[in-house]
Amino acid sequence: MISGKKILVTAGPTYEPIDPVRFIGNRSSGKMGVAIAEAFADEGGDVVLIKGPVRIEADHTKVKTINIETAEEMHSACMKHCTDSDIIIMAAAVADYTPITTHAEKLKKGDGNLILELERTKDILAQMGLQKKEGQILIGFALESEEGSDNAIQKLKKKNLDMIVLNSLQNKGAGFQHDTNQVTIFDKFGNSNKFDLKSKAEVAIDIINAVKNYATHAQQ
């Protein structure tokens, strides 16, 4: 089911520049997205990995990596590759906001407070949901600081996803920076599967199996 399919995966954070030195970012390590990319490649998929500014690399001959830095660059790369993709897994932690003004020179420290005005970035996942093709499988991620099941299900419906992977910062060993993760996978048919804490490589296999089960269900 995966062999020969075109797979698009996003991974890591985005960095939104304030000046040449400073940026707004997050703690995403890219480990989950890279593990997913390599797992799909192991299954025979032709994988495009769009990766934010992290050190980890995908070490697989069937993974083509595109390195980006900002949310706008992530948007452009995703829009370029999503149309031809059979399966899309949006594991990156894209910034929701970016500075309206990026300063060409380093900002000097002043006596008072510094106020940054931010604007919303483009909602890449929502746009993909709107233009999703027949038979294309679109998977999002939801990182919550609470249990978050309701929020994940709302996101799945609102953004026209086929599946969503929920992980919570409340779970020890899950989320950013860790080599392990604990997820619950929901699909649009109302199915859910909660997994124990395991390595991100093992979580990637669980996601692949969920995709296979979803595809079988969708064909019935």
C-alpha positions in Angstrom: 0.0 0.0 0.0 2.9 2.4 0.7 5.4 1.1 -2.0 5.6 3.5 -4.9 3.4 6.1 -3.3 4.6 9.7 -3.1 4.8 10.8 0.6 5.2 14.3 1.9 6.4 14.8 5.5 7.2 18.0 7.4 9.4 18.1 10.5 11.0 20.4 13.0 10.3 24.0 13.9 10.3 27.3 12.0 12.3 30.3 13.0 10.7 33.7 12.4 13.4 36.4 12.3 13.3 39.5 14.5 16.7 40.7 13.3 19.8 39.0 12.0 20.5 37.5 15.4 17.2 36.9 17.1 14.1 34.9 16.1 10.8 33.5 17.4 10.9 29.7 17.5 10.0 26.6 19.4 11.7 23.5 20.9 10.8 21.0 18.2 13.7 18.7 17.5 12.4 17.3 14.2 12.9 13.7 15.5 9.3 12.6 15.0 9.0 13.9 11.5 12.4 12.4 10.4 11.4 9.0 12.0 8.2 9.1 10.0 10.0 10.0 6.7 12.4 7.1 7.2 9.7 4.6 8.1 7.7 5.4 5.0 10.9 5.2 2.9 11.6 1.7 4.5 8.1 0.7 3.2 9.0 1.7 -0.3 7.5 5.2 -0.4 9.1 8.0 -2.4 9.5 10.6 0.4 9.9 14.4 0.3 10.9 15.7 3.8 10.4 19.4 4.3 12.5 20.1 7.4 13.0 23.2 9.6 16.3 24.3 11.1 17.3 21.3 13.1 20.5 19.2 13.1 18.9 15.8 12.7 19.0 14.4 9.2 17.1 11.6 7.4 19.7 9.0 6.4 17.7 7.1 3.7 18.3 7.1 0.0 14.5 7.3 -0.7 14.1 10.5 1.3 14.6 13.8 -0.5 15.1 16.6 2.1 14.2 20.2 1.5 15.6 22.5 4.2 13.6 25.6 5.1 13.7 28.1 8.0 10.5 30.3 8.1 6.8 29.5 8.1 6.6 31.3 4.7 9.3 29.0 3.3 7.5 26.0 4.7 4.3 27.1 3.1 5.9 27.6 -0.3 7.6 24.2 -0.2 4.4 22.4 0.9 2.3 24.0 -1.8 4.9 23.0 -4.4 4.8 19.3 -3.4 1.4 18.6 -1.9 -0.5 18.3 -5.1 1.4 15.3 -6.4 1.6 13.6 -3.0 -0.5 10.5 -2.1 0.0 10.8 1.6 0.9 13.9 3.6 2.0 13.9 7.2 2.3 17.4 8.7 4.5 16.7 11.8 6.3 20.1 11.8 5.7 22.7 14.5 5.1 25.7 12.3 5.0 29.1 14.0 1.5 30.5 14.3 2.8 34.1 14.4 5.7 36.0 12.8 7.0 39.5 13.4 5.4 42.1 11.1 8.8 43.9 10.8 12.1 42.2 10.4 15.0 44.5 11.3 18.0 44.5 8.9 20.4 45.4 11.7 20.7 43.9 15.2 18.3 45.7 17.6 20.1 47.6 20.3 19.1 47.2 24.0 17.2 50.2 25.2 16.1 51.4 28.6 12.4 50.5 28.2 10.5 47.4 27.1 10.6 46.0 23.6 7.2 45.5 22.0 7.0 43.2 19.0 3.9 43.3 16.7 3.1 39.9 15.3 0.9 38.7 12.5 -0.6 35.3 11.8 1.3 33.0 9.5 -0.5 31.1 6.7 -2.4 28.0 7.9 -0.7 25.4 5.7 -2.7 22.5 7.0 -6.0 24.2 6.6 -5.1 25.2 3.0 -4.2 21.6 2.2 -7.5 20.4 3.7 -9.4 22.8 1.4 -7.6 21.6 -1.8 -7.2 18.0 -0.9 -7.6 15.6 -3.9 -9.8 12.5 -4.0 -7.9 9.6 -2.5 -5.2 11.8 -0.9 -4.6 11.1 2.8 -3.9 14.1 4.9 -2.6 13.7 8.5 -2.0 16.5 11.0 -0.5 16.6 14.5 -1.8 18.2 17.6 0.5 19.0 20.5 -1.5 19.9 23.6 -0.4 21.0 27.1 -3.6 19.2 28.4 -5.1 15.9 27.5 -6.5 17.5 24.4 -8.7 14.8 22.7 -11.5 17.2 22.1 -9.2 19.8 20.6 -7.6 17.2 18.3 -11.0 16.0 17.1 -12.1 19.6 16.4 -8.9 20.2 14.5 -9.4 17.1 12.4 -12.9 18.1 11.4 -12.2 21.8 10.9 -9.2 21.3 8.7 -10.7 18.4 6.7 -8.1 15.9 7.8 -8.2 12.2 7.4 -6.3 11.5 10.6 -4.7 13.4 13.4 -2.0 12.4 15.8 -2.3 13.8 19.4 0.5 14.0 21.8 0.4 15.8 25.2 3.1 17.7 27.0 1.7 16.3 30.2 2.9 12.8 29.3 6.4 12.2 30.7 8.8 11.4 27.8 6.5 12.6 25.1 6.7 15.7 22.8 9.6 17.9 21.9 13.2 16.9 22.3 12.6 13.4 23.5 13.5 10.2 21.7 10.2 8.7 22.8 6.6 9.8 22.2 3.1 8.8 23.4 0.3 9.4 20.9 -3.4 8.8 20.3 -4.4 8.6 16.6 -7.9 9.7 15.5 -9.4 9.3 12.1 -12.4 10.9 10.4 -14.5 7.7 10.7 -14.5 8.1 14.5 -11.9 5.6 15.3 -9.2 6.2 17.9 -6.2 4.3 19.1 -4.2 5.2 22.2 -0.6 3.9 22.3 1.9 3.5 25.2 5.1 5.4 25.4 7.6 4.1 22.9 10.4 5.2 20.6 9.6 7.7 17.9 10.7 5.1 15.3 8.1 2.7 16.8 5.5 5.5 16.8 6.2 6.1 13.1 5.4 2.4 12.4 2.1 2.8 14.3 1.3 5.8 12.1 2.0 3.7 9.0 -0.2 0.9 10.2 -3.0 3.4 11.0 -2.7 4.7 7.4 -3.0 1.2 6.0 -6.1 0.5 8.2 -7.6 3.9 7.2 -7.1 3.2 3.5 -8.7 -0.2 3.9 -11.7 1.3 5.7 -12.0 4.1 3.1 -12.3 1.5 0.3 -15.1 -0.4 1.9 
